[in-house]
Amino acid sequence: MPDFEYIYNHQADLYQQMVACEDYQGNLLPCIQAILPLGGLDILETGAGTGRLTSLLAPEAHAICAFDLSLHMLKVAHLRIAELGFKHVHLAAADHRHLPAAEASADLLLAGWSLCYVYLESGSEWRSVLKQTQAGFRRCLRPGGKLIVIETLGTGFDEPQRLPLLRDYLDFLEDCGFQMTWVRTDYRFENLQQARDRIPFFFGEEMLEKLQGNILPECTGLWWQ
C-alpha cells in the first residue's frame, strides 16, 4: 500500500500531475453547484492539497481560505493559484480539527478526500473525534451554510463501491444526517506511458489493470448537510 504521508510531504508535484488528469468530463463542479450555488460565497476548504478543488471553486467564489497540513502540498498550491491569477484565495497550513477561522465566517465549508484521514488516525475514538471535528466545522459556518465532504467511492470502478477501509466512516456520515450523491470523476491520460508514469506511485501497480484504454474509471461521493 502506498505511503500517503510520504507522498503528501515529498511528492506533491507527482500528485498534481496525477490529479490534473482526473474528472476529465468536468462532473464534479456542477455536482457541487447543485448542492449550493457558489456565486459570491465565502468558502473554507480543508485538506486542499495542491489546490485541485480550490482552482475549481475560485472563479465563482467571493473569497476562499484553503487549508492543508502539508507545507509541501501547499507550496505547489501557491504556485498554481498564483499562475491562475486568483487574488481572493488565501492558503495556509492547518489541521481539520483546529481550523484558524472565525466563527460564522463562511457560507460553505468543503473537505475534499481528507476528512477520512481523521477517521483513520483516530483509532477507537474515531466517532467522538469526528463529532468534535464536525462541530468545529459548523462553528465556522453562517446560518444556512453548508458542509460538503467529498470522498472516494472507488478508483478503477464503473459503479460506486464503499471500500472496506472506509465503510464505517461513510455509514457514520449518513447516520449523522448527511445527504449523499455521487459522480464519475474518471482519469484520462494522453497515452499508456503517461498512465504508467502517474498511476502506480499513488494507487499501486495493480491499478494499471483497471485501465480502459487511456481512461481509469473512478466514482466519487459527496455528502452534505
BAKE-326857 format. One record per residue (C-alpha): chain; z, x, y. Coordinates in pm, 1 decimal. Layout:
BEGIN
<pt chain="A" w="Z" u="X" v="Y"/>
...
This chain:
BEGIN
<pt chain="A" w="0.0" u="0.0" v="0.0"/>
<pt chain="A" w="-90.5" u="144.2" v="342.8"/>
<pt chain="A" w="193.4" u="272.1" v="561.7"/>
<pt chain="A" w="165.7" u="31.7" v="854.5"/>
<pt chain="A" w="434.8" u="205.1" v="1058.1"/>
<pt chain="A" w="238.8" u="530.1" v="1034.7"/>
<pt chain="A" w="-85.2" u="351.0" v="1126.5"/>
<pt chain="A" w="65.6" u="187.1" v="1434.1"/>
<pt chain="A" w="222.4" u="511.7" v="1552.4"/>
<pt chain="A" w="-57.4" u="756.8" v="1469.6"/>
<pt chain="A" w="-389.3" u="580.0" v="1403.3"/>
<pt chain="A" w="-435.0" u="336.8" v="1690.7"/>
<pt chain="A" w="-793.9" u="448.7" v="1751.3"/>
<pt chain="A" w="-890.0" u="376.5" v="1390.8"/>
<pt chain="A" w="-708.3" u="45.2" v="1409.6"/>
<pt chain="A" w="-901.2" u="-55.6" v="1721.3"/>
<pt chain="A" w="-1231.4" u="40.5" v="1562.2"/>
<pt chain="A" w="-1147.1" u="-189.9" v="1272.3"/>
<pt chain="A" w="-1030.4" u="-493.9" v="1470.9"/>
<pt chain="A" w="-1331.9" u="-460.6" v="1700.8"/>
<pt chain="A" w="-1531.7" u="-590.3" v="1401.6"/>
<pt chain="A" w="-1301.7" u="-888.9" v="1345.2"/>
<pt chain="A" w="-1376.8" u="-1253.2" v="1430.9"/>
<pt chain="A" w="-1743.1" u="-1181.3" v="1496.5"/>
<pt chain="A" w="-1811.4" u="-1556.3" v="1521.0"/>
<pt chain="A" w="-1557.6" u="-1595.3" v="1802.8"/>
<pt chain="A" w="-1348.2" u="-1866.4" v="1636.7"/>
<pt chain="A" w="-1002.5" u="-1756.2" v="1745.4"/>
<pt chain="A" w="-1012.3" u="-1814.3" v="2121.1"/>
<pt chain="A" w="-1142.6" u="-2173.7" v="2100.2"/>
<pt chain="A" w="-868.8" u="-2249.4" v="1849.4"/>
<pt chain="A" w="-602.8" u="-2119.7" v="2089.7"/>
<pt chain="A" w="-762.0" u="-2314.6" v="2376.0"/>
<pt chain="A" w="-747.9" u="-2633.2" v="2166.4"/>
<pt chain="A" w="-371.0" u="-2587.8" v="2131.4"/>
<pt chain="A" w="-322.2" u="-2508.1" v="2500.9"/>
<pt chain="A" w="-596.8" u="-2457.1" v="2761.5"/>
<pt chain="A" w="-540.5" u="-2111.9" v="2908.0"/>
<pt chain="A" w="-679.5" u="-2160.5" v="3257.8"/>
<pt chain="A" w="-432.2" u="-2036.7" v="3520.7"/>
<pt chain="A" w="-143.3" u="-1980.7" v="3277.9"/>
<pt chain="A" w="124.5" u="-1712.9" v="3290.8"/>
<pt chain="A" w="125.7" u="-1565.2" v="2939.2"/>
<pt chain="A" w="366.7" u="-1345.3" v="2746.3"/>
<pt chain="A" w="226.8" u="-1167.4" v="2442.8"/>
<pt chain="A" w="439.1" u="-980.2" v="2192.5"/>
<pt chain="A" w="303.0" u="-745.6" v="1929.5"/>
<pt chain="A" w="-1.1" u="-681.5" v="2147.3"/>
<pt chain="A" w="-111.9" u="-365.6" v="1965.2"/>
<pt chain="A" w="-433.8" u="-225.7" v="2110.7"/>
<pt chain="A" w="-495.4" u="-536.3" v="2321.7"/>
<pt chain="A" w="-703.3" u="-732.3" v="2071.1"/>
<pt chain="A" w="-570.7" u="-1070.2" v="2185.7"/>
<pt chain="A" w="-488.6" u="-956.7" v="2537.4"/>
<pt chain="A" w="-853.7" u="-896.6" v="2615.5"/>
<pt chain="A" w="-943.8" u="-1243.2" v="2483.0"/>
<pt chain="A" w="-678.5" u="-1420.9" v="2688.2"/>
<pt chain="A" w="-714.2" u="-1226.7" v="3012.9"/>
<pt chain="A" w="-1033.7" u="-1383.5" v="3153.6"/>
<pt chain="A" w="-866.8" u="-1726.5" v="3160.1"/>
<pt chain="A" w="-504.7" u="-1638.6" v="3237.5"/>
<pt chain="A" w="-335.1" u="-1614.6" v="3575.2"/>
<pt chain="A" w="-122.2" u="-1322.9" v="3452.6"/>
<pt chain="A" w="-31.5" u="-1159.3" v="3121.0"/>
<pt chain="A" w="267.9" u="-947.6" v="3026.5"/>
<pt chain="A" w="191.5" u="-793.1" v="2687.9"/>
<pt chain="A" w="448.1" u="-601.9" v="2483.2"/>
<pt chain="A" w="440.3" u="-381.1" v="2174.9"/>
<pt chain="A" w="687.8" u="-142.8" v="2011.7"/>
<pt chain="A" w="431.5" u="133.2" v="1960.3"/>
<pt chain="A" w="357.0" u="353.0" v="2258.9"/>
<pt chain="A" w="61.2" u="489.9" v="2062.2"/>
<pt chain="A" w="-95.2" u="143.7" v="2031.4"/>
<pt chain="A" w="-18.2" u="68.1" v="2395.5"/>
<pt chain="A" w="-196.8" u="385.4" v="2506.2"/>
<pt chain="A" w="-519.3" u="250.9" v="2356.2"/>
<pt chain="A" w="-449.3" u="-92.6" v="2504.5"/>
<pt chain="A" w="-402.8" u="57.2" v="2852.9"/>
<pt chain="A" w="-738.2" u="232.7" v="2829.7"/>
<pt chain="A" w="-915.5" u="-81.9" v="2709.2"/>
<pt chain="A" w="-762.0" u="-309.5" v="2972.6"/>
<pt chain="A" w="-849.9" u="-57.9" v="3245.7"/>
<pt chain="A" w="-1209.5" u="-33.6" v="3120.1"/>
<pt chain="A" w="-1236.1" u="-413.7" v="3125.9"/>
<pt chain="A" w="-1105.0" u="-418.9" v="3483.9"/>
<pt chain="A" w="-817.3" u="-662.5" v="3433.4"/>
<pt chain="A" w="-573.2" u="-614.1" v="3720.6"/>
<pt chain="A" w="-346.0" u="-904.3" v="3624.9"/>
<pt chain="A" w="-238.1" u="-762.2" v="3287.3"/>
<pt chain="A" w="87.7" u="-569.5" v="3252.0"/>
<pt chain="A" w="157.6" u="-371.3" v="2933.2"/>
<pt chain="A" w="499.6" u="-242.1" v="2828.4"/>
<pt chain="A" w="700.0" u="-134.6" v="2524.8"/>
<pt chain="A" w="942.2" u="-393.7" v="2388.9"/>
<pt chain="A" w="1079.8" u="-542.3" v="2068.0"/>
<pt chain="A" w="1021.7" u="-908.0" v="1977.0"/>
<pt chain="A" w="1397.7" u="-955.1" v="1966.1"/>
<pt chain="A" w="1461.7" u="-819.1" v="2315.2"/>
<pt chain="A" w="1176.8" u="-913.9" v="2546.5"/>
<pt chain="A" w="1226.8" u="-792.5" v="2906.1"/>
<pt chain="A" w="1100.1" u="-1118.4" v="3054.5"/>
<pt chain="A" w="1272.1" u="-1354.1" v="3295.4"/>
<pt chain="A" w="1393.2" u="-1695.1" v="3188.2"/>
<pt chain="A" w="1130.7" u="-1971.0" v="3224.0"/>
<pt chain="A" w="865.5" u="-1720.9" v="3336.9"/>
<pt chain="A" w="574.1" u="-1815.8" v="3109.0"/>
<pt chain="A" w="361.5" u="-2114.2" v="3010.5"/>
<pt chain="A" w="261.7" u="-1958.6" v="2677.0"/>
<pt chain="A" w="421.1" u="-1701.1" v="2451.0"/>
<pt chain="A" w="193.5" u="-1568.2" v="2179.4"/>
<pt chain="A" w="293.4" u="-1344.8" v="1886.8"/>
<pt chain="A" w="-12.8" u="-1218.5" v="1702.8"/>
<pt chain="A" w="15.2" u="-1078.3" v="1347.6"/>
<pt chain="A" w="352.9" u="-928.3" v="1433.2"/>
<pt chain="A" w="647.8" u="-1166.3" v="1400.5"/>
<pt chain="A" w="607.8" u="-1120.7" v="1024.3"/>
<pt chain="A" w="745.3" u="-767.3" v="1062.1"/>
<pt chain="A" w="1073.9" u="-906.5" v="1197.4"/>
<pt chain="A" w="1091.0" u="-1113.8" v="878.1"/>
<pt chain="A" w="1003.1" u="-820.4" v="653.0"/>
<pt chain="A" w="1250.7" u="-583.8" v="819.0"/>
<pt chain="A" w="1549.3" u="-821.2" v="832.7"/>
<pt chain="A" w="1646.6" u="-831.1" v="466.5"/>
<pt chain="A" w="1870.2" u="-1116.5" v="354.5"/>
<pt chain="A" w="1946.9" u="-1207.2" v="717.3"/>
<pt chain="A" w="1583.9" u="-1291.9" v="799.1"/>
<pt chain="A" w="1642.6" u="-1662.2" v="864.7"/>
<pt chain="A" w="1914.0" u="-1607.7" v="1123.4"/>
<pt chain="A" w="1721.4" u="-1319.0" v="1282.1"/>
<pt chain="A" w="1405.6" u="-1531.1" v="1312.3"/>
<pt chain="A" w="1602.5" u="-1818.9" v="1462.2"/>
<pt chain="A" w="1754.6" u="-1584.8" v="1719.7"/>
<pt chain="A" w="1412.0" u="-1438.3" v="1794.0"/>
<pt chain="A" w="1261.5" u="-1784.6" v="1842.3"/>
<pt chain="A" w="1548.7" u="-1874.7" v="2074.8"/>
<pt chain="A" w="1471.7" u="-1563.4" v="2278.8"/>
<pt chain="A" w="1106.5" u="-1664.7" v="2296.7"/>
<pt chain="A" w="1192.1" u="-2014.3" v="2415.0"/>
<pt chain="A" w="1423.6" u="-1875.3" v="2683.6"/>
<pt chain="A" w="1113.5" u="-1721.4" v="2842.3"/>
<pt chain="A" w="911.8" u="-2045.8" v="2836.1"/>
<pt chain="A" w="892.1" u="-2303.7" v="3111.6"/>
<pt chain="A" w="940.2" u="-2673.1" v="3032.6"/>
<pt chain="A" w="637.1" u="-2783.6" v="2832.7"/>
<pt chain="A" w="543.8" u="-2426.3" v="2745.1"/>
<pt chain="A" w="401.1" u="-2340.8" v="2406.1"/>
<pt chain="A" w="486.7" u="-2079.8" v="2145.7"/>
<pt chain="A" w="195.2" u="-1973.4" v="1920.9"/>
<pt chain="A" w="241.3" u="-1749.7" v="1618.5"/>
<pt chain="A" w="-68.2" u="-1600.8" v="1452.3"/>
<pt chain="A" w="-53.6" u="-1455.4" v="1101.6"/>
<pt chain="A" w="-290.3" u="-1365.9" v="820.7"/>
<pt chain="A" w="-385.5" u="-1617.5" v="556.3"/>
<pt chain="A" w="-578.4" u="-1364.1" v="358.4"/>
<pt chain="A" w="-831.7" u="-1090.1" v="426.5"/>
<pt chain="A" w="-1105.8" u="-1091.7" v="165.8"/>
<pt chain="A" w="-1071.2" u="-1466.1" v="101.8"/>
<pt chain="A" w="-1300.1" u="-1756.6" v="192.2"/>
<pt chain="A" w="-1012.6" u="-2007.9" v="189.0"/>
<pt chain="A" w="-658.6" u="-1966.2" v="325.8"/>
<pt chain="A" w="-404.4" u="-1800.4" v="98.5"/>
<pt chain="A" w="-29.4" u="-1782.5" v="154.3"/>
<pt chain="A" w="29.2" u="-1427.6" v="40.4"/>
<pt chain="A" w="341.9" u="-1396.1" v="-178.7"/>
<pt chain="A" w="492.8" u="-1138.6" v="59.2"/>
<pt chain="A" w="485.4" u="-1388.7" v="349.5"/>
<pt chain="A" w="513.5" u="-1726.6" v="175.6"/>
<pt chain="A" w="883.8" u="-1788.3" v="250.4"/>
<pt chain="A" w="834.7" u="-1686.2" v="613.3"/>
<pt chain="A" w="534.4" u="-1913.4" v="667.2"/>
<pt chain="A" w="712.8" u="-2205.1" v="497.6"/>
<pt chain="A" w="1009.0" u="-2136.9" v="727.9"/>
<pt chain="A" w="791.4" u="-2175.1" v="1038.1"/>
<pt chain="A" w="686.4" u="-2520.6" v="926.6"/>
<pt chain="A" w="1045.2" u="-2608.8" v="833.6"/>
<pt chain="A" w="1127.2" u="-2523.7" v="1196.9"/>
<pt chain="A" w="878.3" u="-2786.7" v="1314.4"/>
<pt chain="A" w="573.2" u="-2572.3" v="1387.0"/>
<pt chain="A" w="233.6" u="-2735.7" v="1356.5"/>
<pt chain="A" w="-34.2" u="-2532.6" v="1182.0"/>
<pt chain="A" w="-409.2" u="-2484.3" v="1168.1"/>
<pt chain="A" w="-639.0" u="-2206.8" v="1050.1"/>
<pt chain="A" w="-975.6" u="-2048.7" v="1126.0"/>
<pt chain="A" w="-1209.6" u="-1793.2" v="974.3"/>
<pt chain="A" w="-1193.9" u="-1457.8" v="1152.1"/>
<pt chain="A" w="-1442.9" u="-1264.9" v="938.0"/>
<pt chain="A" w="-1522.5" u="-899.6" v="999.0"/>
<pt chain="A" w="-1884.0" u="-796.9" v="1045.6"/>
<pt chain="A" w="-1977.8" u="-431.1" v="1005.3"/>
<pt chain="A" w="-2305.7" u="-269.1" v="1108.4"/>
<pt chain="A" w="-2359.3" u="-136.4" v="757.7"/>
<pt chain="A" w="-2179.2" u="-45.1" v="436.5"/>
<pt chain="A" w="-2091.6" u="302.8" v="560.7"/>
<pt chain="A" w="-1914.1" u="162.4" v="864.3"/>
<pt chain="A" w="-1720.4" u="-74.5" v="637.0"/>
<pt chain="A" w="-1617.4" u="218.5" v="416.7"/>
<pt chain="A" w="-1505.3" u="411.1" v="725.1"/>
<pt chain="A" w="-1298.7" u="128.5" v="874.6"/>
<pt chain="A" w="-1152.9" u="-83.4" v="593.9"/>
<pt chain="A" w="-960.9" u="137.1" v="344.9"/>
<pt chain="A" w="-708.4" u="304.4" v="577.0"/>
<pt chain="A" w="-555.5" u="-36.1" v="659.2"/>
<pt chain="A" w="-644.2" u="-263.8" v="366.0"/>
<pt chain="A" w="-688.4" u="-12.8" v="84.2"/>
<pt chain="A" w="-999.3" u="87.0" v="-110.9"/>
<pt chain="A" w="-985.1" u="-229.5" v="-323.5"/>
<pt chain="A" w="-1070.9" u="-442.2" v="-19.5"/>
<pt chain="A" w="-1423.0" u="-295.8" v="-26.5"/>
<pt chain="A" w="-1481.5" u="-505.3" v="-339.1"/>
<pt chain="A" w="-1435.6" u="-819.4" v="-126.7"/>
<pt chain="A" w="-1731.2" u="-739.2" v="98.9"/>
<pt chain="A" w="-2010.6" u="-996.1" v="106.9"/>
<pt chain="A" w="-2293.7" u="-775.6" v="225.1"/>
<pt chain="A" w="-2167.6" u="-640.8" v="556.7"/>
<pt chain="A" w="-1916.4" u="-928.4" v="600.3"/>
<pt chain="A" w="-1549.9" u="-917.4" v="499.7"/>
<pt chain="A" w="-1418.3" u="-1275.5" v="496.4"/>
<pt chain="A" w="-1078.5" u="-1346.9" v="647.5"/>
<pt chain="A" w="-861.0" u="-1651.0" v="711.5"/>
<pt chain="A" w="-611.0" u="-1660.8" v="997.8"/>
<pt chain="A" w="-336.4" u="-1915.6" v="1057.4"/>
<pt chain="A" w="-196.3" u="-2038.8" v="1387.7"/>
<pt chain="A" w="144.5" u="-2203.0" v="1408.1"/>
<pt chain="A" w="255.1" u="-2360.6" v="1733.9"/>
<pt chain="A" w="541.6" u="-2552.6" v="1885.9"/>
